[in-house]
Amino acid sequence: MAARKKREQKFTREMQIKLMAIFAFILLLLVILNFLIAYINAKSGDQYAKVVLSQQTYDSKTIPYRRGEILDRNGNVLAKSDKVYNVVLDCKVINSSEDYIEPTIRALTQVFGLEEADVRNRISSEETKDSQYQIVKYGITLEEKQAYEDYTDLSEDRSLTQAQREELENVQGIWFEEDYVRSYPMDSVACTVLGFSNSLNDGIFGLEAYYDDVLNGVDGREYGYLNSDRELQENIIDPQNGNNVVSTIDVNIQQVVEKYIAQLEEENKNGPQESTQGHASKNTAVIVADPNTGEILAMATDKSFDLNDPQDLSSWYTEKELAAMTDEEKSEALNEMWYNFCVSEAFEVGSTYKPIVVASALDSGSITTSFGVTCNGYLQPVAEEDAIGCTGIHGEESLGDVLKNSCNPGMMTIGMDMGVETFCEYQDIFGFGKRTGIDLPNENSGSLHGVNKMGIMELCTSSFGQGFTATMVQELAAFCAVVNGGYYYKPHVVKQILDEDNSVVSNIEPLLLSQPISTKTSYQLREYLELVVSEGTATDAQIAGYDIGGKTGTAEKLPRGNGKYVISYIAAAPIDDPQVVVYAVIDEPNIENQEDGSYTKNLVKNIMQEILPYMGIYPTGELTEEEEQSLGMQVDTQPQTEMEVQYVYDEWGNLMYDETTWEPLTELVPVEVTESGYEADNVYGNVTPPEQSDDGTVDENWADGASQEELIYDDAG
C-alpha cells in the first residue's frame, strides 16, 4: 500500500492579518501605558518620589548611656564616666571625589596627630575603602573635638583666602561618635573594693562587678530620615543612664588605713623571708567597720594598684620578670593583684576567735562567769595525741584571765565543756561556714569540721581558732556581734542607690540577721576584752585616754612546724560603747619570728590613733601634753600670763612723772611667763628709768636690748 502524502500547512493571508492585528493591539497598549506613566510622572511624580524616599532610613546611630558613679559616704567621687568622642571616617564619602582625599588626610594628621600612612591606607585599601565606619582615634576630649571644628570653620567672619575655603570645603567624611571612658579620680584608693570596668562597661571585680546591673544603663538611638517634603528629620530616643552607688566607705579613713599598710610595707620589705622578699608579707589586710550597722568604713590590702591602669604589674614584678611571663602567667599575676583577701581568702583565724567561743559558752550555759581553770603550760585532750602547749604557765585563772592571757588549755577546757553539738551550733549561729552575704563578689565561705566530723581533738583546736578556716569578714561580723550588745548585722559596702539626678532610688538599711548572744553576755565580754588591752597580750596596743577592748591572734599554718604564721589583732573602741572595730591580718610577715604579733597591734594602734578623733570619738581619760599631740589633738601651748608693775613712757621713750609728786609713773602690765623668763607685751620692758640729756631726749640704748626698729622717735630724733 502506498504511503500517504504529508499534508502541507500554509501560513495563509488570513492568519497573517490576525497576527498583525494582535501585534498592533499590544503595541497600542504599550503606547497607552507609556503615555499614562508620562502623564502620572508629569502630574504627581514628585509626590510619589517623596513617599518612597520618606520610607528609606537616612541615618542611624547609637547614643551610649553613662555608667553611674561610685561615691564614698561623704559624696567624694571614687569612680566616674567622662564623655569622650571617637573619630570616625566615612571612607565611601571621602572616595566619592578625588578632591576630598588630600584635604581630609591633612585635617586628620594636623588636628589629631594621626599617621598619614595609616589614614591613607584606611581610605584606599580594598578592605576599607567602601566602609562608612572606621574609627581612627578613640577617646578624644571635647577640647580636641572643638579644635577640629575650629580648623574646619567656614564662617564668614573667619579670614580665609579662596584657596583655603576650597580646601576646608573638601574636608569630608569625618564625624564623631559619643562615648564614655571610666576613670578613677583617686587612682588606687580603695582599689580592691571598687574593682574596675572595661571599655564594654563590664564590671571587673569589686563593686563595679557586684553592682554592674545598677551602674549600667540602656543605650539610646538617633534615627535620621527624609520626610514627605524631602526634609531630613531626626528621631532621638534618649539613653537611660546608669544609677549612682553610694558606698559606706569613708575615703578619709580608707586613706589612713592605706597609709599605714604602705608604711608597714616600706619598713619590712627587706626582711629575711625569701618567699616574700621585696614585700612586708604574703598578704596584709585591714577592715574598719561600724559594729552597730555592719557598714564597712574602710577595707584595704597590700595589693594596691592603679585603677586607671589596672594591667600594670610593675609594682610587683621587675621588667625582666614581666618579659619572661607567658600570657597565662601574667593573667594569674593580675588576678592575684586584684584579689580581695578580706572576702575571698579563708584561713585559720587563730586566737581572735576565742572571744566568740567564750561568748558562746556563756550564752549556752555551758560555763558561768565563775569558771576557773589551772594552766600548767599544756593540755593533752586525747591520750594518743601529743599535748597542746600554751604561751606560758598561767596557773589558776578566771574566765577573764583565760582571754587576757590567751590561754590555749583554758580555751580547750571551755570547748570540751560546751561539747561538739553546742560548739558547732554556735559556729553556725555566728555565721561561720557560710557566706555573710556582703555585697562584694567572690566571697569565700570557709570550711568547718561539722558535727559528724568533729572529734575531741578537732573540738579543742577549734576552740582557739585552728583546725577550721574563715574569712576576715566572717570574723569581723562575729566579733562585732560579741561587742555591740549581741546583734549580728550583715556586713555591707553600699548604703544608697541614686539616680542620675541624685534622687534616692533605694536606701540599703542595716540588716539585723540574728542575736547570737544576749546583751548581758556581750557586756561581760567587753570587760574581758578590755582586760586583754589593759593587762594582757595587747598592752602595747593601748591608746592614751581611750578604753579599748581587743584580742590578738596567732595561727600556725599547715603543715605545722614550718615556721609560717598568720598574725592578727582585732579591737573595738570605746569598749563600753563600741563605735568602731578595726581588724588587721598579716599573712606570713617578712620578719625573723613570724609569731611576733606586735606588727598587727601597731598597725591597728596607728590607725585608731588617727581615725578616732576624726570620727568624733574623744578620749575620756586625762592626757599629758605629749599624749594629746600624739593623737593629733590641739594642745594649749599658750604661756601663762602674770601682771607686773612697769614704768610708763611717752611715745618718744621718755619716762613720765606724776606732776604733783614728780615720782615716776607706773602701771600694771600683763607679762607672759615662758621657760626662759618674762616676755613683756611692752617692748620697752621693766627697765631702770633713763637719764635725759639737755635737749630732752634719751640715749637710744636705754631699752636694754630693744631693737632700733621697735623704738619710736619724733622728728627731732
C-alpha positions as CSV (number, residue, x, y, z in Angstrom):
1,M,0.0,0.0,0.0
2,A,1.4,3.3,-1.0
3,A,2.4,5.8,1.8
4,R,0.1,8.6,2.4
5,K,1.3,12.0,1.3
6,K,2.0,14.5,4.2
7,R,-0.4,17.4,4.2
8,E,1.3,20.8,3.8
9,Q,0.3,23.6,6.2
10,K,0.2,27.1,4.8
11,F,0.6,30.5,6.6
12,T,-2.4,32.0,5.0
13,R,-3.1,35.6,4.4
14,E,-5.9,35.4,6.9
15,M,-3.5,34.2,9.6
16,Q,-1.1,37.0,8.8
17,I,-3.8,39.6,9.2
18,K,-4.8,38.2,12.6
19,L,-1.2,38.2,13.8
20,M,-0.6,41.7,12.7
21,A,-3.8,42.8,14.4
22,I,-2.7,41.2,17.7
23,F,0.8,42.8,17.4
24,A,-0.8,46.2,16.7
25,F,-3.1,45.8,19.7
26,I,-0.2,45.0,22.1
27,L,1.8,47.9,20.7
28,L,-1.1,50.2,21.2
29,L,-1.4,49.1,24.8
30,L,2.3,49.8,25.4
31,V,1.9,53.2,23.9
32,I,-1.1,54.0,26.0
33,L,0.8,52.7,29.1
34,N,3.8,54.9,28.3
35,F,1.5,57.8,27.9
36,L,-0.1,57.1,31.2
37,I,3.2,56.8,33.0
38,A,4.4,60.0,31.4
39,Y,1.2,61.7,32.5
40,I,1.4,60.5,36.1
41,N,5.1,61.4,36.3
42,A,4.4,64.8,35.0
43,K,1.5,65.4,37.3
44,S,2.4,63.5,40.6
45,G,5.9,62.2,40.2
46,D,7.4,64.4,42.9
47,Q,4.7,63.3,45.4
48,Y,5.4,59.6,44.8
49,A,9.1,60.1,44.9
50,K,8.9,61.8,48.3
51,V,6.7,59.0,49.6
52,V,9.3,56.4,48.6
53,L,12.2,58.5,50.0
54,S,10.4,59.1,53.2
55,Q,10.3,55.4,53.8
56,Q,14.1,55.0,53.4
57,T,16.3,55.2,56.5
58,Y,18.8,58.0,56.0
59,D,20.9,57.7,59.2
60,S,21.0,55.7,62.4
61,K,23.5,55.7,65.3
62,T,23.7,54.6,68.9
63,I,23.8,57.1,71.8
64,P,25.7,55.5,74.6
65,Y,24.5,55.7,78.2
66,R,26.7,57.0,81.0
67,R,27.7,54.4,83.6
68,G,26.8,55.5,87.1
69,E,29.3,56.9,89.6
70,I,30.6,55.3,92.7
71,L,30.8,57.7,95.7
72,D,32.1,57.4,99.2
73,R,29.7,58.0,102.2
74,N,30.6,61.8,102.1
75,G,29.9,62.3,98.4
76,N,33.5,62.0,97.2
77,V,33.7,60.6,93.7
78,L,35.6,57.3,93.6
79,A,34.6,56.2,90.0
80,K,33.0,58.2,87.2
81,S,32.4,58.1,83.4
82,D,33.7,61.0,81.4
83,K,32.3,61.8,78.0
84,V,34.7,61.4,75.1
85,Y,34.5,61.1,71.3
86,N,35.7,58.6,68.8
87,V,36.9,60.0,65.4
88,V,35.1,58.0,62.6
89,L,35.8,58.0,58.9
90,D,33.2,57.5,56.2
91,C,35.7,56.2,53.5
92,K,32.9,55.9,50.9
93,V,32.2,59.6,51.1
94,I,35.8,60.5,51.0
95,N,36.4,58.4,47.9
96,S,33.4,59.8,46.2
97,S,35.5,62.6,44.9
98,E,39.3,62.9,44.3
99,D,39.1,66.5,45.6
100,Y,38.1,65.2,49.1
101,I,41.1,62.8,49.8
102,E,44.1,65.1,50.3
103,P,42.3,67.9,52.3
104,T,40.7,65.2,54.6
105,I,44.0,63.5,55.2
106,R,45.7,66.8,56.0
107,A,43.0,67.7,58.5
108,L,43.3,64.3,60.3
109,T,47.1,64.5,60.6
110,Q,47.3,68.1,61.6
111,V,44.4,68.2,64.1
112,F,44.6,64.8,65.6
113,G,48.2,63.9,65.1
114,L,47.4,60.7,63.1
115,E,50.0,59.0,61.0
116,E,49.4,59.9,57.3
117,A,50.3,56.4,56.1
118,D,47.7,54.8,58.3
119,V,45.0,57.2,57.3
120,R,45.7,56.9,53.6
121,N,45.7,53.1,54.0
122,R,42.3,53.2,55.6
123,I,40.9,55.3,52.8
124,S,42.4,53.4,49.9
125,S,42.7,49.7,50.9
126,E,40.3,47.3,49.3
127,E,39.0,46.1,52.7
128,T,38.0,49.6,54.0
129,K,37.6,52.0,51.0
130,D,33.8,51.5,50.9
131,S,33.4,51.4,54.7
132,Q,31.3,54.1,56.3
133,Y,32.5,53.3,59.8
134,Q,36.2,53.3,60.5
135,I,37.3,54.5,64.0
136,V,40.8,56.2,63.6
137,K,41.1,57.6,67.1
138,Y,39.4,56.7,70.3
139,G,38.5,58.8,73.3
140,I,39.4,62.4,72.3
141,T,38.3,65.1,74.6
142,L,35.7,67.9,74.0
143,E,38.6,70.3,73.6
144,E,40.2,68.1,70.8
145,K,36.8,67.9,69.1
146,Q,36.5,71.7,69.3
147,A,39.9,72.1,67.8
148,Y,38.7,70.2,64.7
149,E,35.6,72.3,64.5
150,D,37.7,75.4,64.7
151,Y,40.0,74.1,62.0
152,T,37.1,73.4,59.6
153,D,35.2,76.6,60.5
154,L,33.9,78.3,57.3
155,S,32.0,81.1,58.9
156,E,32.1,84.5,57.1
157,D,33.8,86.3,59.9
158,R,36.8,84.0,59.6
159,S,39.6,85.4,57.5
160,L,40.4,82.8,54.8
161,T,41.6,83.0,51.2
162,Q,39.5,81.5,48.5
163,A,42.0,78.6,48.2
164,Q,41.8,77.9,52.0
165,R,38.0,77.9,51.8
166,E,38.0,75.5,49.0
167,E,40.5,73.3,50.9
168,L,38.3,73.2,54.0
169,E,35.1,72.6,52.0
170,N,36.7,69.5,50.7
171,V,37.3,68.0,54.2
172,Q,34.6,65.4,54.1
173,G,33.7,62.1,55.7
174,I,34.8,62.8,59.3
175,W,32.3,62.5,62.1
176,F,32.3,62.0,65.8
177,E,30.8,59.2,67.9
178,E,30.0,59.9,71.6
179,D,31.4,57.5,74.1
180,Y,32.3,57.4,77.8
181,V,35.5,56.4,79.4
182,R,35.7,55.1,83.0
183,S,38.1,57.0,85.3
184,Y,39.1,56.8,89.0
185,P,39.9,60.3,90.4
186,M,41.8,58.9,93.4
187,D,43.8,56.3,91.4
188,S,44.5,53.4,93.8
189,V,42.4,54.4,96.8
190,A,40.0,51.5,97.7
191,C,41.1,49.6,94.6
192,T,40.2,46.1,95.9
193,V,36.8,47.4,97.0
194,L,35.9,49.3,93.9
195,G,37.3,47.0,91.2
196,F,37.1,48.4,87.7
197,S,35.2,48.2,84.4
198,N,36.4,47.6,80.9
199,S,35.6,49.5,77.7
200,L,32.4,47.5,77.2
201,N,31.1,48.6,80.6
202,D,31.6,45.2,82.1
203,G,32.4,45.4,85.8
204,I,35.6,43.5,86.8
205,F,35.9,42.7,90.5
206,G,34.7,44.7,93.4
207,L,31.6,47.0,93.5
208,E,32.0,47.5,89.7
209,A,31.2,43.9,89.2
210,Y,28.7,43.3,92.0
211,Y,26.6,46.3,91.1
212,D,27.1,46.0,87.4
213,D,23.4,46.0,86.6
214,V,22.8,49.0,88.8
215,L,25.6,51.1,87.3
216,N,24.8,50.2,83.7
217,G,22.0,51.9,81.7
218,V,20.4,51.4,78.3
219,D,21.8,52.9,75.1
220,G,19.7,55.5,73.2
221,R,19.2,55.8,69.5
222,E,19.2,58.5,66.9
223,Y,17.4,58.0,63.6
224,G,17.6,60.3,60.6
225,Y,15.1,60.1,57.6
226,L,13.6,62.2,54.9
227,N,10.0,63.3,55.4
228,S,7.4,63.7,52.7
229,D,8.9,67.1,51.8
230,R,12.4,65.5,51.4
231,E,13.4,67.3,54.5
232,L,15.8,65.5,57.0
233,Q,14.0,64.6,60.2
234,E,15.6,63.3,63.4
235,N,14.0,61.0,65.9
236,I,16.0,60.6,69.1
237,I,15.5,58.0,71.8
238,D,17.4,59.3,74.8
239,P,19.7,56.8,76.6
240,Q,18.9,55.7,80.2
241,N,22.0,56.5,82.2
242,G,23.1,54.1,85.0
243,N,22.4,54.8,88.7
244,N,25.0,56.0,91.1
245,V,26.2,53.9,94.0
246,V,26.9,55.5,97.4
247,S,29.3,53.3,99.3
248,T,29.8,53.0,103.1
249,I,33.5,53.7,102.6
250,D,34.8,56.8,104.2
251,V,37.7,57.9,102.0
252,N,39.5,59.7,104.8
253,I,39.5,56.5,106.9
254,Q,40.4,54.5,103.8
255,Q,43.4,56.7,103.2
256,V,44.6,56.4,106.8
257,V,44.4,52.6,106.5
258,E,46.3,52.5,103.2
259,K,48.9,54.9,104.5
260,Y,49.8,52.6,107.4
261,I,49.8,49.5,105.3
262,A,52.2,51.2,102.9
263,Q,54.3,52.3,105.8
264,L,54.5,48.7,107.1
265,E,55.4,47.6,103.5
266,E,58.2,50.0,103.2
267,E,59.7,49.3,106.7
268,N,59.7,45.5,106.2
269,K,60.2,44.9,102.5
270,N,63.8,43.9,103.1
271,G,63.1,41.3,105.7
272,P,64.7,37.9,106.0
273,Q,61.9,35.7,104.4
274,E,62.9,34.7,100.9
275,S,59.4,33.9,99.8
276,T,58.2,37.5,100.5
277,Q,61.3,39.3,99.5
278,G,60.6,42.9,98.5
279,H,57.3,43.0,100.5
280,A,56.3,43.1,104.1
281,S,54.3,39.9,103.9
282,K,52.5,37.4,101.7
283,N,49.3,39.3,102.5
284,T,48.4,42.3,104.7
285,A,44.8,43.4,105.1
286,V,42.7,45.7,107.3
287,I,38.9,46.2,107.7
288,V,37.3,49.1,109.6
289,A,33.6,48.7,110.4
290,D,30.8,50.2,112.4
291,P,29.8,47.4,114.7
292,N,26.3,48.8,115.2
293,T,25.3,48.7,111.5
294,G,27.6,46.3,109.7
295,E,28.8,49.2,107.5
296,I,32.4,48.8,106.2
297,L,34.2,52.1,106.6
298,A,37.5,51.0,105.1
299,M,38.8,47.8,103.5
300,A,42.3,47.6,102.1
301,T,45.1,45.1,101.3
302,D,48.7,45.5,100.4
303,K,47.9,44.6,96.8
304,S,47.4,48.2,95.7
305,F,47.2,49.0,92.0
306,D,46.2,52.0,89.9
307,L,42.5,51.6,88.8
308,N,43.2,53.8,85.8
309,D,45.9,51.3,84.7
310,P,44.9,48.0,86.3
311,Q,47.0,45.9,83.9
312,D,50.2,47.5,85.3
313,L,52.2,44.9,87.2
314,S,55.4,46.9,87.6
315,S,54.9,47.5,91.3
316,W,55.0,43.7,91.9
317,Y,57.4,42.4,89.3
318,T,60.6,43.6,87.6
319,E,60.8,44.3,83.9
320,K,62.9,41.1,83.5
321,E,60.2,39.0,85.3
322,L,57.4,40.6,83.3
323,A,59.2,39.9,80.0
324,A,59.7,36.2,80.9
325,M,56.0,35.7,81.7
326,T,53.6,33.8,79.5
327,D,50.1,35.2,78.9
328,E,48.7,32.7,81.3
329,E,51.3,33.6,84.0
330,K,50.5,37.3,83.5
331,S,46.8,36.6,83.8
332,E,47.4,34.7,87.1
333,A,49.6,37.6,88.4
334,L,46.9,40.1,87.6
335,N,44.2,38.0,89.3
336,E,46.4,37.7,92.4
337,M,46.9,41.5,92.4
338,W,43.2,42.2,92.0
339,Y,42.3,39.6,94.6
340,N,40.5,40.9,97.7
341,F,42.0,39.0,100.6
342,C,39.4,40.3,103.1
343,V,36.5,38.5,101.5
344,S,38.0,35.8,99.2
345,E,40.7,34.2,101.4
346,A,39.8,31.7,104.1
347,F,42.5,31.0,106.7
348,E,42.8,29.8,110.3
349,V,41.9,32.9,112.3
350,G,43.7,31.9,115.5
351,S,43.1,33.5,118.9
352,T,40.8,36.3,117.7
353,Y,38.2,33.5,117.6
354,K,38.5,33.0,121.4
355,P,36.1,35.8,122.4
356,I,33.4,34.2,120.2
357,V,33.9,30.8,121.9
358,V,33.7,32.3,125.4
359,A,30.6,34.3,124.5
360,S,29.0,31.1,123.0
361,A,29.9,29.1,126.1
362,L,28.4,31.7,128.5
363,D,25.3,32.2,126.4
364,S,24.6,28.5,126.1
365,G,25.1,27.9,129.8
366,S,28.0,25.6,129.2
367,I,30.0,27.7,131.7
368,T,29.4,30.6,134.0
369,T,31.4,33.7,134.9
370,S,32.7,31.8,137.9
371,F,34.6,29.5,135.6
372,G,38.1,28.7,136.7
373,V,41.0,26.6,135.3
374,T,44.6,25.8,136.1
375,C,47.1,26.2,133.3
376,N,50.2,24.1,133.6
377,G,51.5,25.2,130.2
378,Y,49.9,22.5,128.2
379,L,46.9,20.2,127.9
380,Q,46.6,16.7,126.4
381,P,43.0,16.3,125.3
382,V,43.4,12.8,123.8
383,A,45.8,10.3,125.3
384,E,47.0,9.0,121.9
385,E,47.8,12.6,120.7
386,D,50.6,15.0,121.5
387,A,49.9,17.6,124.2
388,I,49.0,21.1,123.0
389,G,51.2,23.8,124.5
390,C,50.4,27.3,125.8
391,T,52.4,30.5,125.7
392,G,53.3,30.2,129.3
393,I,52.3,28.6,132.6
394,H,49.5,30.7,133.9
395,G,48.4,28.8,136.9
396,E,45.0,29.5,138.4
397,E,42.9,31.5,136.0
398,S,39.4,33.1,136.0
399,L,37.4,33.3,132.8
400,G,38.7,36.8,132.2
401,D,42.3,35.6,132.7
402,V,41.9,32.9,130.0
403,L,41.2,35.7,127.5
404,K,43.7,38.1,129.0
405,N,46.5,35.5,128.8
406,S,45.2,34.0,125.5
407,C,45.4,30.6,127.3
408,N,45.0,27.6,125.0
409,P,44.5,25.0,127.8
410,G,41.8,27.2,129.3
411,M,40.1,27.5,125.9
412,M,40.2,23.8,125.3
413,T,38.6,23.2,128.6
414,I,35.8,25.6,127.7
415,G,35.4,23.9,124.3
416,M,35.1,20.5,126.0
417,D,32.5,21.9,128.5
418,M,30.5,23.0,125.5
419,G,30.6,19.7,123.6
420,V,30.7,19.2,119.9
421,E,27.0,19.8,119.2
422,T,26.8,23.1,121.1
423,F,30.1,24.3,119.7
424,C,29.0,23.6,116.1
425,E,25.6,25.1,116.7
426,Y,27.2,28.4,117.8
427,Q,29.6,28.4,114.9
428,D,26.6,28.3,112.6
429,I,24.7,31.0,114.7
430,F,27.7,33.3,114.3
431,G,27.8,32.8,110.6
432,F,30.9,30.6,110.2
433,G,31.0,28.1,107.4
434,K,28.7,30.2,105.2
435,R,28.9,33.4,103.3
436,T,28.0,36.6,105.1
437,G,26.3,38.0,102.0
438,I,28.5,41.1,101.8
439,D,27.9,43.0,98.6
440,L,31.3,42.1,97.1
441,P,32.0,39.3,94.6
442,N,33.9,36.1,95.2
443,E,33.2,35.7,98.9
444,N,34.6,32.6,100.4
445,S,32.5,30.6,102.9
446,G,35.4,28.9,104.7
447,S,35.3,25.3,105.9
448,L,34.3,23.7,109.3
449,H,34.5,20.2,110.6
450,G,30.8,19.8,111.3
451,V,29.1,17.7,114.0
452,N,29.8,14.3,112.3
453,K,33.5,15.0,111.6
454,M,34.5,16.8,114.8
455,G,36.3,14.7,117.4
456,I,37.7,15.8,120.8
457,M,41.0,16.9,119.2
458,E,39.2,18.9,116.5
459,L,37.0,20.5,119.1
460,C,39.9,21.5,121.2
461,T,41.9,23.0,118.4
462,S,38.8,24.8,117.0
463,S,38.3,26.4,120.5
464,F,41.4,28.5,119.9
465,G,40.8,29.2,116.3
466,Q,42.7,26.5,114.4
467,G,41.5,23.4,112.5
468,F,38.9,25.3,110.5
469,T,39.0,28.3,108.2
470,A,37.1,31.6,108.0
471,T,37.4,34.9,106.1
472,M,38.2,38.2,107.6
473,V,34.7,39.5,107.0
474,Q,33.2,36.5,108.8
475,E,35.4,37.0,111.9
476,L,34.7,40.7,111.8
477,A,30.9,40.3,111.7
478,A,31.0,37.8,114.6
479,F,33.3,39.9,116.7
480,C,31.0,43.0,116.2
481,A,28.1,40.9,117.5
482,V,30.1,40.0,120.6
483,V,30.8,43.6,121.5
484,N,27.7,45.6,120.2
485,G,25.2,44.0,122.6
486,G,24.9,40.7,120.9
487,Y,23.4,41.7,117.5
488,Y,24.7,40.2,114.2
489,Y,24.4,42.6,111.3
490,K,25.0,41.7,107.7
491,P,28.2,43.4,106.6
492,H,27.7,45.7,103.6
493,V,29.7,48.2,101.5
494,V,26.9,50.2,99.9
495,K,24.3,52.3,101.7
496,Q,22.4,54.1,98.9
497,I,21.4,53.9,95.2
498,L,20.8,57.3,93.5
499,D,19.6,58.1,90.0
500,E,21.5,60.4,87.7
501,D,19.8,63.4,89.3
502,N,20.9,62.2,92.7
503,S,17.4,61.4,93.8
504,V,17.2,58.3,96.1
505,V,16.3,55.1,94.3
506,S,16.8,52.9,97.3
507,N,18.3,53.0,100.8
508,I,20.2,50.0,102.0
509,E,19.4,49.9,105.6
510,P,21.4,48.0,108.2
511,L,20.1,44.4,108.2
512,L,19.9,42.7,111.6
513,L,20.1,38.9,110.9
514,S,20.2,37.5,114.4
515,Q,21.1,37.9,118.0
516,P,23.6,35.1,118.7
517,I,24.1,36.0,122.3
518,S,22.3,38.0,125.0
519,T,23.1,41.7,125.7
520,K,24.3,40.6,129.2
521,T,26.8,38.2,127.7
522,S,28.0,40.9,125.3
523,Y,28.6,43.3,128.2
524,Q,30.6,40.7,130.1
525,L,32.8,40.0,127.1
526,R,33.5,43.7,126.8
527,E,35.0,43.6,130.3
528,Y,37.2,40.6,129.4
529,L,38.4,42.2,126.1
530,E,39.3,45.4,128.0
531,L,41.5,43.3,130.3
532,V,43.3,42.0,127.2
533,V,44.4,45.5,126.3
534,S,44.9,46.9,129.8
535,E,46.7,43.9,131.4
536,G,47.0,41.1,128.8
537,T,48.6,40.3,125.5
538,A,47.7,43.6,123.9
539,T,49.0,46.1,126.4
540,D,51.3,47.6,123.8
541,A,48.2,48.5,121.7
542,Q,46.8,50.8,124.4
543,I,45.9,54.4,123.2
544,A,46.2,57.1,125.9
545,G,42.9,58.3,127.1
546,Y,40.8,55.6,125.4
547,D,39.3,52.4,126.9
548,I,39.8,49.8,124.2
549,G,39.0,46.1,124.1
550,G,40.7,43.7,121.7
551,K,42.1,40.3,121.0
552,T,45.4,39.2,119.5
553,G,45.7,36.2,117.2
554,T,48.5,33.9,116.1
555,A,47.7,30.8,113.9
556,E,50.4,28.3,112.8
557,K,49.9,27.5,109.1
558,L,49.9,24.0,107.7
559,P,52.0,22.0,107.7
560,R,52.6,22.6,111.4
561,G,56.2,23.2,112.3
562,N,57.2,25.1,109.2
563,G,57.6,28.4,110.9
564,K,54.8,30.1,108.9
565,Y,52.2,32.0,110.8
566,V,49.2,34.3,110.3
567,I,49.1,37.0,112.9
568,S,46.1,39.3,113.7
569,Y,44.6,41.8,116.0
570,I,41.0,43.0,116.3
571,A,39.9,45.9,118.6
572,A,36.8,47.9,119.4
573,A,36.6,51.5,120.8
574,P,35.4,52.8,123.1
575,I,34.8,49.4,124.6
576,D,32.0,50.5,126.9
577,D,30.0,51.6,123.8
578,P,31.8,50.4,120.7
579,Q,31.6,52.8,117.7
580,V,34.3,51.3,115.5
581,V,36.1,48.0,115.1
582,V,39.5,47.6,113.4
583,Y,40.7,44.2,112.3
584,A,44.2,43.6,110.8
585,V,45.7,40.4,109.5
586,I,49.3,39.8,108.3
587,D,49.9,36.5,106.5
588,E,53.5,35.3,106.7
589,P,55.1,38.6,107.8
590,N,58.6,39.2,106.4
591,I,60.3,39.0,109.8
592,E,62.5,36.5,111.6
593,N,59.9,35.3,114.1
594,Q,56.5,35.3,112.4
595,E,54.8,34.7,115.7
596,D,55.6,38.3,116.7
597,G,52.1,39.9,117.0
598,S,53.5,43.4,117.6
599,Y,53.2,44.2,113.9
600,T,49.4,43.8,113.8
601,K,48.9,45.6,117.1
602,N,51.0,48.6,116.0
603,L,49.1,48.7,112.7
604,V,45.8,48.8,114.4
605,K,47.0,51.3,117.1
606,N,48.4,53.7,114.4
607,I,45.1,53.6,112.5
608,M,42.9,54.0,115.6
609,Q,45.0,56.9,116.9
610,E,44.3,58.8,113.7
611,I,40.7,57.9,113.0
612,L,39.2,58.1,116.5
613,P,39.4,61.9,116.8
614,Y,38.3,62.2,113.2
615,M,35.2,60.1,113.9
616,G,34.4,62.4,116.9
617,I,35.4,59.7,119.4
618,Y,37.4,61.5,122.0
619,P,39.5,60.4,125.0
620,T,37.7,60.1,128.3
621,G,40.8,59.8,130.5
622,E,43.3,62.5,131.4
623,L,46.1,63.1,128.9
624,T,49.5,64.6,129.1
625,E,50.6,67.2,126.6
626,E,52.6,64.7,124.6
627,E,49.7,62.2,124.6
628,E,47.4,64.9,123.2
629,Q,49.9,65.7,120.5
630,S,50.3,62.0,119.6
631,L,46.5,61.9,119.0
632,G,46.7,65.0,116.7
633,M,44.7,67.0,119.2
634,Q,45.2,70.7,119.6
635,V,47.3,71.4,122.6
636,D,47.1,74.7,124.5
637,T,50.7,75.8,124.4
638,Q,49.9,79.4,125.3
639,P,52.3,80.6,128.1
640,Q,50.8,81.7,131.4
641,T,50.3,85.5,131.9
642,E,51.1,87.4,135.1
643,M,50.7,91.1,135.9
644,E,53.8,93.1,136.7
645,V,54.4,96.8,137.7
646,Q,56.3,98.7,135.0
647,Y,57.3,102.3,134.4
648,V,55.3,104.4,131.9
649,Y,57.0,106.1,129.0
650,D,55.7,108.6,126.4
651,E,55.8,107.9,122.7
652,W,59.4,109.1,122.4
653,G,60.6,106.8,125.1
654,N,60.8,109.4,127.8
655,L,59.9,108.4,131.4
656,M,56.7,110.1,132.6
657,Y,56.4,111.6,136.1
658,D,53.5,112.4,138.4
659,E,53.1,116.2,138.1
660,T,52.4,116.5,141.8
661,T,54.9,114.3,143.4
662,W,57.3,114.0,140.5
663,E,57.6,110.3,141.1
664,P,57.9,108.1,138.1
665,L,54.5,106.8,136.8
666,T,53.9,103.1,136.9
667,E,51.2,100.7,135.7
668,L,50.3,97.0,135.8
669,V,51.3,95.3,132.6
670,P,50.5,91.6,131.6
671,V,53.7,89.7,131.2
672,E,53.9,86.2,129.6
673,V,55.8,83.6,131.6
674,T,57.9,81.3,129.4
675,E,60.5,78.8,130.1
676,S,63.2,81.4,129.6
677,G,61.5,84.0,131.8
678,Y,59.3,87.1,131.3
679,E,58.4,88.4,127.9
680,A,56.6,91.7,128.4
681,D,53.9,93.0,126.0
682,N,55.5,96.4,126.4
683,V,58.6,96.4,124.1
684,Y,60.5,98.7,126.5
685,G,60.2,96.2,129.3
686,N,60.6,96.9,133.0
687,V,63.9,98.8,133.0
688,T,65.6,101.5,135.1
689,P,64.5,105.0,134.1
690,P,67.0,106.5,131.6
691,E,68.8,109.7,132.2
692,Q,67.6,112.6,130.0
693,S,70.1,114.8,128.1
694,D,69.9,118.6,128.0
695,D,67.7,118.5,124.8
696,G,65.1,116.3,126.4
697,T,65.9,113.1,124.5
698,V,67.2,109.8,125.8
699,D,70.0,107.5,124.8
700,E,69.0,105.1,122.1
701,N,70.4,102.1,124.1
702,W,68.2,102.8,127.2
703,A,65.7,100.0,126.4
704,D,68.1,97.1,127.4
705,G,68.0,95.2,124.1
706,A,65.0,96.7,122.3
707,S,65.8,96.9,118.6
708,Q,66.2,100.1,116.7
709,E,63.0,99.2,114.7
710,E,61.0,98.8,117.9
711,L,61.8,102.3,119.3
712,I,59.7,105.3,118.4
713,Y,61.2,108.7,117.9
714,D,59.9,112.1,117.0
715,D,61.2,114.2,114.1
716,A,63.9,115.5,116.3
717,G,65.3,112.0,117.0
